[in-house]
Amino acid sequence: MQFRSDEHKRRFNDLCERDKTNIKDIERCSLFYIFSGTELLYKNIEMLYTLRIIL
Protein backbone atom coordinates (compact mmCIF):
# COMPACT_ATOMS: atom_id res chain seq x y z
CA MET A 1 0.00 0.00 0.00
CA GLN A 2 1.33 3.45 -0.84
CA PHE A 3 0.92 6.07 1.86
CA ARG A 4 1.12 9.81 1.37
CA SER A 5 3.41 10.23 4.37
CA ASP A 6 4.76 8.50 7.45
CA GLU A 7 1.97 10.13 9.45
CA HIS A 8 -0.64 8.68 7.09
CA LYS A 9 0.85 5.22 7.61
CA ARG A 10 0.98 5.66 11.39
CA ARG A 11 -2.68 6.72 11.55
CA PHE A 12 -3.73 3.84 9.27
CA ASN A 13 -1.92 1.31 11.46
CA ASP A 14 -3.44 2.89 14.56
CA LEU A 15 -6.99 2.51 13.20
CA CYS A 16 -6.39 -1.08 12.12
CA GLU A 17 -4.94 -1.96 15.52
CA ARG A 18 -7.74 -0.26 17.45
CA ASP A 19 -10.36 -2.06 15.35
CA LYS A 20 -8.42 -5.34 15.25
CA THR A 21 -8.86 -5.36 11.49
CA ASN A 22 -7.55 -8.31 9.52
CA ILE A 23 -5.30 -7.03 6.73
CA LYS A 24 -7.28 -9.26 4.32
CA ASP A 25 -10.43 -7.21 5.00
CA ILE A 26 -9.96 -5.02 1.94
CA GLU A 27 -13.15 -2.99 2.36
CA ARG A 28 -12.37 -1.98 5.93
CA CYS A 29 -8.70 -1.30 5.10
CA SER A 30 -9.81 0.92 2.22
CA LEU A 31 -12.06 2.89 4.54
CA PHE A 32 -9.29 3.29 7.11
CA TYR A 33 -6.88 4.31 4.35
CA ILE A 34 -9.21 7.19 3.46
CA PHE A 35 -9.89 8.16 7.07
CA SER A 36 -6.20 8.11 7.95
CA GLY A 37 -5.19 10.19 4.93
CA THR A 38 -6.90 13.33 6.22
CA GLU A 39 -6.19 14.73 9.67
CA LEU A 40 -9.75 16.08 10.06
CA LEU A 41 -11.30 12.67 9.33
CA TYR A 42 -8.82 10.89 11.58
CA LYS A 43 -9.44 13.26 14.49
CA ASN A 44 -13.20 12.76 14.15
CA ILE A 45 -13.14 9.00 13.63
CA GLU A 46 -15.46 8.40 16.61
CA MET A 47 -18.18 10.47 14.93
CA LEU A 48 -17.75 8.72 11.59
CA TYR A 49 -17.18 5.11 12.49
CA THR A 50 -17.71 2.85 15.49
CA LEU A 51 -14.54 0.87 16.01
CA ARG A 52 -15.15 -2.75 16.95
CA ILE A 53 -14.28 -3.64 20.48
CA ILE A 54 -13.57 -7.32 20.89
CA LEU A 55 -13.34 -8.50 24.46
Helices and strands as residue ranges (DSSP letters): H 6-19, H 26-37, H 39-43, H 45-48
